[in-house]
Amino acid sequence: MGCFFYGCLRGNVGTLRQFGQAFHRLRWPLGLAGAAAFLALVWWLRNLHFSSEPLLYAYLEIVGSLLSFTYAANGLIRFKGTHDRISLILAFGFVLSGLIDTGASFGFYNLLAAGSAGPMRVPLAWMVSRTLLAGLLVAALVVERRLPNAREPGREIAGAFLLVGAVAYLTSAVYLGAPAEPQMRPAAFLSRPWDLIPAAIFLGAAIGFRRRLRTADSVFDRALCWAASLNVACHLLASQSERLLDAPFTLAQVVKVSSYAILLGGALVDNARLFDQVRHLAVSDPLTGIANYRRLIDVLEGEIQRSRRTGRPFSVLLLDLDGLKTINDRHGHLVGSRALCRLANVLRVHCRAIDTAARYGGDEFALVLPEANGEAAGGVAKRICERLATDGQKPVVSVSAGYAVFPQDGDTVEKLLGAADRALYRMKGGRSGVRSFSRIAACL
């Protein structure tokens, strides 16, 4: 039966691998087919007699603004934790873009009230906001490539603020200083050619973030790539809009808000991953990867509370790596560090899932054994010694061990660790002669 399932698993893995290889070979034809389907959709929407309600546009603008401000807050948090310049620049950019969109939602009804000429004008706030955001995506890529990590966060915030202000000034100057205001031309092939400007900039940003995935492939980086790509589609749709609130314009608004939601979702997921990494680093030893002293104390306090409720004992085992100073002097500190990792690996691999291994001190380790009495703790100590002595690595190392059992050896964390420590050093003080695992343990 096991062989049958193993054969099925191998067959499925092989099929998935072949599918992935076929998809990789056909990615360009599939991409061209997708682009053709998108252009056909745009053309169909342009000829569709549809007009959405102004209230829908207002709702989309409000949702887009809220997403912009929410992402900006998360971007600043991300920068504070990672000093990522892209997050900082985009945080300021989304704040400014959200403010422009909020103001545009109030001025939209004035545009509709302007009579028949109003719906034929491209909202200037739309062009400024979208081009600003596209320019900041490209600027963030350039800055990140030149200076990947911030060394002085205070100055970096000021620099990012100046960069956003400069891009905003140039964008506004281009549109406000243009000889003609953006207009819609229903009879032309591109009724809104001005939308090709942000589309081209977003396309450059999408290509840049796609190439960046070779070195920085996180959920947030992929979200940036997808958001930039969706904004290219957004402005290609908008370029076919013949009047405000028609089908291409409405779908362009939906795609824009969707890109903001994807970017915010990617930032939240990646922030959760970063927070989990920080939490893990806070409770783990940087050299060995097992729990540190702080985590050990928390586990012991939890086991004491649980044992008091259930009436079942638990044991704490202390282990000391013998002759670490000799190993460092004879073979070097790198070999000594590797010896510590060897012991930590034995504790990690050859103990139960409910046991907690921790680095107690420089060359001392602790192992918390839930629902284990003294006899079980002695057996665990002996097994650890045997595993370490037969791991096949040089130099051969040994450990001394001592354990304490709750509650007979102590009813607090300090008393338990003290009893186990005394048992350990009684073992170290009497290493000649016959040794027993009744309270102390050692392995040569």
C-alpha positions as CSV (number, residue, x, y, z in Angstrom):
1,M,0.0,0.0,0.0
2,G,2.8,2.4,0.9
3,C,4.6,1.7,-2.4
4,F,1.3,2.3,-4.2
5,F,0.8,5.8,-2.7
6,Y,4.5,6.6,-3.2
7,G,4.2,5.7,-6.9
8,C,1.1,7.8,-7.2
9,L,2.9,10.7,-5.5
10,R,5.8,10.4,-7.8
11,G,3.5,10.3,-10.8
12,N,1.7,13.5,-9.7
13,V,4.9,15.3,-9.1
14,G,6.2,14.3,-12.5
15,T,2.9,15.5,-14.1
16,L,3.1,18.8,-12.4
17,R,6.7,19.3,-13.4
18,Q,5.8,18.5,-17.1
19,F,2.9,21.0,-16.8
20,G,5.2,23.7,-15.5
21,Q,7.7,23.1,-18.2
22,A,5.0,23.2,-20.9
23,F,3.6,26.5,-19.4
24,H,7.1,28.0,-19.4
25,R,7.5,27.2,-23.1
26,L,4.1,28.6,-24.0
27,R,4.3,31.7,-21.8
28,W,4.8,34.1,-24.8
29,P,1.9,32.6,-26.9
30,L,-0.3,32.6,-23.9
31,G,0.7,36.2,-23.1
32,L,-0.1,37.3,-26.7
33,A,-3.4,35.5,-26.6
34,G,-4.3,37.2,-23.3
35,A,-3.4,40.6,-24.7
36,A,-5.5,40.0,-27.8
37,A,-8.4,39.0,-25.6
38,F,-8.0,42.1,-23.5
39,L,-8.0,44.4,-26.5
40,A,-11.1,42.7,-27.8
41,L,-12.8,43.3,-24.4
42,V,-11.8,47.0,-24.6
43,W,-13.3,47.4,-28.0
44,W,-16.5,45.6,-27.0
45,L,-16.8,47.9,-24.0
46,R,-16.3,51.0,-26.1
47,N,-19.3,50.1,-28.3
48,L,-21.4,49.1,-25.3
49,H,-24.2,51.5,-24.5
50,F,-23.8,51.7,-20.8
51,S,-23.7,54.6,-18.3
52,S,-23.1,54.0,-14.6
53,E,-24.5,56.1,-11.8
54,P,-22.4,59.0,-10.5
55,L,-22.8,57.6,-7.0
56,L,-20.9,54.5,-8.1
57,Y,-18.0,56.7,-9.2
58,A,-18.1,58.5,-5.8
59,Y,-18.0,55.2,-3.9
60,L,-15.0,54.0,-6.0
61,E,-13.1,57.2,-5.3
62,I,-13.8,57.0,-1.6
63,V,-12.8,53.3,-1.4
64,G,-9.6,54.1,-3.5
65,S,-8.7,57.0,-1.1
66,L,-9.3,54.8,2.0
67,L,-7.1,52.1,0.5
68,S,-4.4,54.6,-0.3
69,F,-4.3,56.0,3.2
70,T,-4.3,52.5,4.7
71,Y,-1.5,51.4,2.5
72,A,0.5,54.6,3.4
73,A,0.2,53.7,7.1
74,N,1.4,50.2,6.5
75,G,4.2,51.4,4.3
76,L,5.5,53.7,7.1
77,I,5.3,50.8,9.5
78,R,7.2,48.6,7.0
79,F,9.9,51.2,6.6
80,K,10.3,51.6,10.3
81,G,11.0,47.9,10.6
82,T,12.9,47.2,7.4
83,H,14.2,50.6,6.2
84,D,12.9,49.7,2.8
85,R,13.0,52.9,0.6
86,I,10.3,51.7,-1.8
87,S,7.8,51.4,1.1
88,L,8.7,54.9,2.3
89,I,8.4,56.6,-1.1
90,L,5.2,54.9,-2.0
91,A,3.7,55.7,1.5
92,F,4.2,59.4,0.8
93,G,3.0,59.0,-2.8
94,F,-0.2,57.2,-1.8
95,V,-1.0,59.9,0.8
96,L,-0.7,62.6,-1.9
97,S,-2.6,60.5,-4.4
98,G,-5.4,59.8,-1.9
99,L,-5.7,63.5,-1.1
100,I,-6.0,64.3,-4.8
101,D,-8.6,61.6,-5.4
102,T,-10.6,62.8,-2.3
103,G,-10.7,66.3,-3.7
104,A,-11.6,65.0,-7.2
105,S,-14.6,63.2,-5.8
106,F,-16.0,66.5,-4.6
107,G,-15.3,68.3,-7.9
108,F,-16.8,65.5,-10.0
109,Y,-20.4,66.7,-9.5
110,N,-19.3,70.2,-10.6
111,L,-17.9,68.6,-13.8
112,L,-21.3,66.9,-14.4
113,A,-23.1,70.2,-13.8
114,A,-21.1,71.9,-16.5
115,G,-23.6,70.8,-19.1
116,S,-22.8,68.7,-22.2
117,A,-19.2,69.8,-22.3
118,G,-18.5,68.5,-18.8
119,P,-18.6,64.8,-19.5
120,M,-16.3,65.3,-22.6
121,R,-13.5,66.6,-20.4
122,V,-10.9,64.3,-18.9
123,P,-10.7,65.0,-15.1
124,L,-7.4,66.8,-14.6
125,A,-7.1,65.3,-11.0
126,W,-7.3,61.8,-12.6
127,M,-4.3,62.5,-14.8
128,V,-2.2,64.2,-12.1
129,S,-2.9,61.6,-9.5
130,R,-2.3,58.6,-11.8
131,T,0.9,60.1,-13.4
132,L,2.2,61.0,-10.0
133,L,1.8,57.5,-8.7
134,A,3.3,56.0,-11.8
135,G,6.3,58.3,-11.6
136,L,6.9,57.5,-8.0
137,L,6.9,53.8,-8.7
138,V,9.7,54.3,-11.3
139,A,11.5,56.7,-8.9
140,A,11.3,54.2,-6.1
141,L,12.9,51.6,-8.3
142,V,15.8,53.9,-9.3
143,V,16.4,55.0,-5.7
144,E,16.2,51.4,-4.4
145,R,18.8,50.2,-7.0
146,R,21.2,53.0,-6.1
147,L,20.7,52.9,-2.3
148,P,19.0,49.7,-1.3
149,N,18.9,50.2,2.5
150,A,18.5,53.4,4.6
151,R,21.4,54.1,6.9
152,E,19.9,57.2,8.6
153,P,16.1,56.9,8.7
154,G,15.6,60.5,9.7
155,R,17.3,61.8,6.6
156,E,15.7,59.2,4.5
157,I,12.3,60.4,5.4
158,A,13.2,63.9,4.6
159,G,14.7,62.8,1.3
160,A,11.7,60.8,0.4
161,F,9.4,63.7,1.2
162,L,11.5,66.0,-1.1
163,L,11.4,63.4,-3.9
164,V,7.7,63.0,-3.7
165,G,7.3,66.8,-3.7
166,A,9.6,67.1,-6.7
167,V,7.7,64.5,-8.7
168,A,4.3,66.1,-7.7
169,Y,5.5,69.5,-8.8
170,L,6.8,68.3,-12.2
171,T,3.6,66.3,-12.8
172,S,1.4,69.2,-12.0
173,A,3.5,71.6,-14.1
174,V,3.3,69.3,-17.1
175,Y,-0.5,69.1,-17.1
176,L,-1.2,72.7,-15.9
177,G,1.3,74.1,-18.3
178,A,0.1,72.1,-21.3
179,P,-1.2,74.2,-24.2
180,A,-4.5,72.2,-24.3
181,E,-6.6,70.6,-21.6
182,P,-7.1,66.9,-22.0
183,Q,-10.3,66.3,-24.0
184,M,-12.2,63.2,-25.2
185,R,-12.4,62.6,-29.0
186,P,-15.2,60.0,-29.5
187,A,-14.5,59.7,-33.2
188,A,-10.8,59.0,-32.8
189,F,-9.2,55.5,-32.5
190,L,-7.9,56.6,-29.0
191,S,-10.6,58.9,-27.5
192,R,-8.3,59.7,-24.6
193,P,-4.7,59.6,-25.8
194,W,-3.5,61.4,-22.7
195,D,-4.0,58.2,-20.7
196,L,-1.2,56.6,-22.7
197,I,1.3,58.7,-20.7
198,P,0.6,57.1,-17.3
199,A,0.1,53.8,-19.0
200,A,3.6,53.9,-20.5
201,I,5.1,54.9,-17.1
202,F,3.2,52.1,-15.3
203,L,4.5,49.7,-18.0
204,G,8.1,50.7,-17.3
205,A,7.4,50.2,-13.5
206,A,5.9,46.8,-14.1
207,I,8.9,45.7,-16.2
208,G,11.3,47.0,-13.5
209,F,9.5,45.2,-10.7
210,R,9.2,42.0,-12.7
211,R,13.0,42.0,-13.2
212,R,13.4,42.8,-9.5
213,L,11.7,39.6,-8.6
214,R,15.0,37.8,-9.5
215,T,16.6,39.1,-6.3
216,A,13.6,40.1,-4.1
217,D,10.8,37.6,-4.4
218,S,8.3,38.3,-1.6
219,V,4.6,38.7,-1.5
220,F,4.9,42.4,-1.3
221,D,7.3,42.5,-4.4
222,R,4.9,40.4,-6.4
223,A,2.0,42.6,-5.3
224,L,4.0,45.6,-6.6
225,C,4.4,44.0,-10.0
226,W,0.8,43.0,-10.2
227,A,-0.4,46.5,-9.1
228,A,1.7,48.2,-11.8
229,S,0.5,45.8,-14.4
230,L,-3.2,46.3,-13.5
231,N,-2.7,50.1,-13.7
232,V,-1.4,49.6,-17.3
233,A,-4.7,47.8,-18.1
234,C,-6.6,50.6,-16.2
235,H,-5.2,53.3,-18.5
236,L,-5.6,51.3,-21.7
237,L,-9.3,50.9,-20.7
238,A,-9.5,54.7,-20.0
239,S,-8.0,55.5,-23.3
240,Q,-11.1,54.1,-25.0
241,S,-13.6,56.0,-22.9
242,E,-15.8,58.3,-25.0
243,R,-17.5,60.0,-22.1
244,L,-17.5,60.0,-18.3
245,L,-19.3,57.1,-16.6
246,D,-19.3,54.9,-19.7
247,A,-18.3,51.2,-19.6
248,P,-14.5,51.6,-20.2
249,F,-14.2,54.5,-17.7
250,T,-16.2,52.6,-15.0
251,L,-14.1,49.4,-15.5
252,A,-10.9,51.5,-15.4
253,Q,-12.0,52.8,-12.0
254,V,-12.7,49.3,-10.8
255,V,-9.3,48.0,-12.0
256,K,-7.6,51.0,-10.3
257,V,-9.2,50.3,-6.9
258,S,-8.4,46.6,-7.4
259,S,-4.7,47.4,-7.9
260,Y,-4.7,49.3,-4.6
261,A,-6.4,46.4,-2.8
262,I,-3.8,43.9,-4.2
263,L,-0.9,46.2,-3.1
264,L,-2.4,46.6,0.4
265,G,-3.0,42.9,0.7
266,G,0.5,42.1,-0.3
267,A,1.9,44.6,2.2
268,L,-0.2,43.2,5.0
269,V,0.7,39.6,4.2
270,D,4.4,40.4,4.0
271,N,4.2,42.5,7.2
272,A,2.7,39.5,9.0
273,R,5.6,37.4,7.7
274,L,8.1,39.9,8.9
275,F,6.5,40.2,12.3
276,D,6.5,36.4,12.6
277,Q,10.2,36.4,11.8
278,V,10.8,39.0,14.5
279,R,8.8,37.0,17.0
280,H,10.8,33.9,16.2
281,L,14.1,35.8,16.5
282,A,13.0,37.2,19.9
283,V,12.6,33.7,21.4
284,S,15.4,31.7,19.6
285,D,19.1,31.5,20.0
286,P,20.9,33.1,17.0
287,L,23.7,30.5,16.9
288,T,21.8,27.2,17.4
289,G,18.3,28.2,16.3
290,I,16.6,26.5,19.3
291,A,14.8,28.5,22.1
292,N,16.7,31.0,24.1
293,Y,16.7,31.7,27.9
294,R,13.7,33.9,27.7
295,R,11.6,31.3,25.9
296,L,12.8,28.6,28.4
297,I,11.5,30.6,31.4
298,D,8.2,31.1,29.7
299,V,7.9,27.4,29.0
300,L,8.8,26.4,32.5
301,E,6.3,28.8,34.0
302,G,3.6,27.4,31.7
303,E,4.5,23.8,32.6
304,I,4.3,24.6,36.3
305,Q,0.8,26.0,35.9
306,R,-0.3,23.1,33.9
307,S,1.2,20.5,36.3
308,R,-0.5,22.2,39.2
309,R,-3.9,21.8,37.4
310,T,-3.4,18.2,36.3
311,G,-1.2,16.9,39.1
312,R,1.2,15.3,36.7
313,P,5.0,15.9,37.0
314,F,7.4,17.2,34.5
315,S,11.2,17.2,34.3
316,V,13.8,19.8,33.3
317,L,17.1,18.4,32.0
318,L,20.3,20.5,32.0
319,L,23.2,19.5,29.7
320,D,26.8,20.9,29.6
321,L,29.1,20.4,26.7
322,D,32.4,19.0,28.1
323,G,35.7,20.6,27.3
324,L,34.4,23.4,25.1
325,K,37.4,25.6,26.0
326,T,39.7,22.8,25.0
327,I,38.0,22.4,21.7
328,N,38.2,26.2,21.0
329,D,41.9,26.3,21.9
330,R,42.8,23.2,19.9
331,H,40.6,23.4,16.9
332,G,39.4,27.0,16.8
333,H,36.2,28.8,17.8
334,L,34.5,27.8,14.5
335,V,34.7,24.2,15.5
336,G,33.6,25.0,19.0
337,S,30.5,26.8,17.6
338,R,29.9,23.8,15.4
339,A,30.0,21.5,18.4
340,L,27.3,23.6,20.1
341,C,25.2,23.3,17.0
342,R,25.7,19.5,16.9
343,L,24.3,19.2,20.4
344,A,21.4,21.5,19.6
345,N,20.6,19.4,16.5
346,V,20.5,16.2,18.5
347,L,18.1,17.9,20.9
348,R,16.0,19.2,18.1
349,V,15.8,15.9,16.1
350,H,15.8,13.2,18.7
351,C,13.3,14.6,21.2
352,R,9.5,14.6,21.3
353,A,7.5,17.3,19.5
354,I,6.1,18.5,22.9
355,D,9.6,18.8,24.4
356,T,11.3,22.2,24.4
357,A,15.1,22.5,23.9
358,A,16.8,25.8,24.8
359,R,20.2,27.2,25.1
360,Y,20.6,27.9,28.8
361,G,24.0,29.6,28.9
362,G,27.3,29.6,26.9
363,D,27.8,25.8,26.7
364,E,24.8,24.8,28.7
365,F,21.5,23.6,27.3
366,A,18.1,22.8,28.8
367,L,15.4,20.4,27.8
368,V,11.9,20.6,29.3
369,L,10.1,17.2,29.3
370,P,6.3,17.5,29.9
371,E,4.8,14.6,31.8
372,A,8.2,12.9,32.4
373,N,9.3,11.5,35.7
374,G,12.9,11.1,36.9
375,E,13.3,7.7,35.2
376,A,12.2,9.0,31.9
377,A,14.5,12.1,32.2
378,G,17.4,9.8,32.9
379,G,16.6,7.7,29.8
380,V,16.4,10.8,27.7
381,A,19.8,12.0,29.0
382,K,21.4,8.7,28.1
383,R,19.9,8.6,24.6
384,I,21.1,12.2,23.9
385,C,24.6,11.2,25.0
386,E,24.6,8.2,22.8
387,R,23.3,10.1,19.8
388,L,25.9,12.8,20.2
389,A,28.8,10.3,20.6
390,T,27.8,8.5,17.4
391,D,27.0,11.4,15.1
392,G,30.1,10.7,13.0
393,Q,31.6,14.1,13.3
394,K,35.0,15.2,14.6
395,P,36.1,15.9,17.2
396,V,34.1,13.6,19.4
397,V,32.3,15.5,22.1
398,S,30.5,14.5,25.3
399,V,28.0,16.1,27.6
400,S,27.2,16.0,31.3
401,A,23.6,16.1,32.4
402,G,21.5,16.7,35.5
403,Y,17.8,16.8,35.9
404,A,15.1,17.9,38.4
405,V,11.5,16.9,38.6
406,F,8.5,19.0,39.5
407,P,7.3,19.2,42.3
408,Q,9.6,17.1,44.5
409,D,12.8,18.9,43.5
410,G,11.3,22.4,43.4
411,D,8.0,24.1,42.9
412,T,9.3,27.3,41.2
413,V,11.4,27.9,38.2
414,E,14.4,29.1,40.3
415,K,14.3,26.0,42.5
416,L,14.0,23.6,39.6
417,L,16.9,25.1,37.6
418,G,18.9,25.3,40.8
419,A,18.3,21.6,41.6
420,A,19.2,20.5,38.1
421,D,22.3,22.7,38.1
422,R,23.5,21.2,41.3
423,A,23.0,17.7,40.0
424,L,24.9,18.6,36.8
425,Y,27.9,20.0,38.7
426,R,28.0,17.1,41.1
427,M,28.4,15.0,38.0
428,K,31.1,17.2,36.7
429,G,32.9,17.0,40.1
430,G,32.8,13.2,40.2
431,R,33.5,12.1,36.7
432,S,35.7,9.3,37.7
433,G,34.2,6.0,38.7
434,V,30.8,4.6,38.0
435,R,28.0,7.1,37.1
436,S,24.3,6.7,37.4
437,F,21.3,8.5,35.8
438,S,19.3,8.7,39.0
439,R,19.9,12.4,39.4
440,I,22.9,13.1,37.3
441,A,24.1,11.8,33.9
442,A,27.2,12.0,31.8
443,C,28.4,10.5,28.5
444,L,32.1,10.2,27.4
